[in-house]
Amino acid sequence: MRVLEIFASLQGEGVNIGKPAVFVRLAGCPIRCAYCDTKYSWDYGAGVEMDVDDVVKKAASLGVRGHVVVTGGEPLIWLGRGLEDLACRLRKLGAVEVETSGVYPPSAGLDRCVDYYDVSPKLSNAGVKAPLHPFYPSSPKAWFKFVVRDEGDVEEAAAYVEARGIPRGRVFLMPMAETPEEHAAVLRRIWDAALRHGLRVTPRLHIAAWGNARGR
């Protein structure tokens, strides 16, 4: 598979926010959200070709144990092309989290080895059509993060959650931002709307600390 980068950091988003983790970023994404902060991952030919053995060896060499995040791009485009084996092999380093748009359902082989799906459903602010697959609202492994920039986005997210039967306790609202200053401003804009709808707000730690710096 094509691998863009393998690095150690803190998980900045979602249910495992703040955990030390190894990140494996795979190349390729057909979704291409307008606000994407990793547009360099869209190219299917980016990065380097690596087999599963080499990916696991590199991830293990970073010395972080307990949590692994497979991200992209959209990792699930690699279903049937090594993703299942990779997820299962990475479990020796800790719990496996897969970040996904939620457009593609996992295979049974992948689901067996994944501990968390970090699902990012797309609101109209993404500028794309990316329907959420019905597998995810019914999966106890799925957690949902909505990227929002203002009160209107919070209203849309609340309606989305209600319409698709997503458990509200598994929903996170996160600021759409590329700098620490913008991050703080968005938090202030969405605060009251989130409170009104009873939805949980979390920061994006890497943005708050580093801005949109690669490898963070």
N, C-alpha and C positions, 0 to 999 in steps of 0.2 A: 504494500500500500504506500501511498505518498504521504510523507510525514513532514510537516512544516517546522515543528520545534518540540523539544522535550525539555522541560524546565521545572524547577521547584519554586513554590511560592505559597502564599496563603490563599485559600479559596475566598474570593471577594464577594461572591453572590450566593443567593439561594439558601437552601436548608442547612448547608454545611459551611456557612459563612464563618471565616476566621480560622478554619482548620488548616494546618500545614498539609501540603499535598504535592504530589508530582502531577504535572500536566502533560498530556500527550495530545498535541494538536494535529489533526489530520487535514489534508487538503481537500478542497472542493466543496462548493455550496450552490445549489440551484435556486435557493430562496432569495437571497440578496436584498436584505432589508435596507431601506434608505438610511437608517441610523447606524448601521453595522459599524462596530469599532475594530473589526478585523477584516477589512475588505481584501487584504492580501491573501486571505484564506479562500477566496472564491475560485481561484484558478485551479482546475483539476490537475494541471501539470506542474504546479508549484512544489517546492520542497524537494525531498530526495526519496527515492524508492528504498524502502526498508522492509525486511521480513520480520515476522513476529519475534523471533529470537533476538534480533538486534535491538528492536524497540524495548523489549523487556529488560535486556542487559543494560541499555542506556538509562532507563528509568530507575533500575535498581542501583546504578552507580551513583545516583544523586544523594543517596543516604537517607531519604525521607521515608518513613514507614507509617502506615495507618490509613492513608487515603490516596486514591488515584483518581484523576479526572480525565476522561477522554472527551475532547472537545473538537471544535472545527472553526469555520466551516460547519458542515452538517455531517457528523460522524456516521449516521445511519445509511448514507449512500454506499458505505463499504460493507453492508450486509452481504454475506455470502462470498466475500473476498478477503477474509481474514479478520474481520471485526469480532466475530464470536470467539475465535481462538485467542485473540489479543485480550479481550475482556477477561476470559477465564484464566489466562496466564498471569495477568496483572494482579489477580486476587492474592497472590503470595505476598504482595506489598501492602495490602490493606483493602478496605472497602472500595468498590468501584462505582464511580458516579459518571453517568453519560449526560452531557449537555446536548440538547436537541431542540429543534423547532417544534416537534410533535407532529409533523406532517406524516412521517413514516412510522409504522408500528415495528417493534422489535420482532425478531424471529424467536422461536422457543429457545434456541441455543443461546442467544444473547441474553434473554430474560433470565435464564437460569444463573448467569454469572454477574448480573448487575444488581447492585444494592440500592441505587438511587437513579431516577431519571430527573434531571433538572430541565424542565420543559419551559420553553419560552413561546407561548402563543402570540400570534401577531394581531395587533390592533390596526386600525386604519393608519396610524402614524408610521407603520412600517412601509407603506406604499406598495405592498405586494398582496397577492391572494395566496394564503397558506392555511388551508383548513386543518383544524386539529383532529387527529385520528381518534375515534371513540375508545381505543384501547386505553388511553392515558387517564381520563377521568375515573375509570374503574380500577386502575392499578394502585395498590397500596404503596408502591415504590415511587410514584410520580408526585413531584412537587412543581408548582407553577409560579413563574416569575414574569410579571408584566412590566415592560419598560414604558414609563409614563413621563410626560413633560409638564402637564397642567391638569387643572380640575376636570376639563372635558375628557381627557384620557382616563382619569379615574372613574368617571361616570361610565364610559364605554367598557372599561375592564369589569366593573361591577355587573353590568348587564350581560357581558360575555360569560362570566362565571355562573350567573343564574341560569342562562339559556342552555348551557352545556352540562349542568349538573356537577360542576367542579366543587369538591369539598372546600369550603371557605377557609378552613383551618390549614389548608395546604397552599394558600395563595400568598404571594409576596408582591408588593409594588416597589419598583426600583426607579431611581431617577435616570432619565435620558440626559447624559452629560458627558463631556470630554475633558473638563477641567475641574479642579476642586471648587473653584468659585461658582461655576455653573451648577455643579452638583448640589451645593448648599442652597442656591437660589431655587432649584426645582423642588427640593425637600420642603422649603417654605411654601411653595405654591400648592403642593398636593396635600399638605398636612391636614387641613380641615376637611377636605373631601374624603380622605381616607378614614378619618375619625367618624364622619357621618355614615359611611357605609360599613364600618366595622372591619376594615381590611388592614392587614399588617403591612407596615412600611419598613424596608430595610435599606441601609446604604449600600453602595458598591465600594467596598473598601479600597480596591486598587485605584479607582478613579479619585476617591477622596484623598488618597495619599500621594499618588504619582501622576494623576491625569491619565491620558491614554498612551502610556508608555508600554512598548512591546516587551513581553517577557515578565510582566507584573500581574 
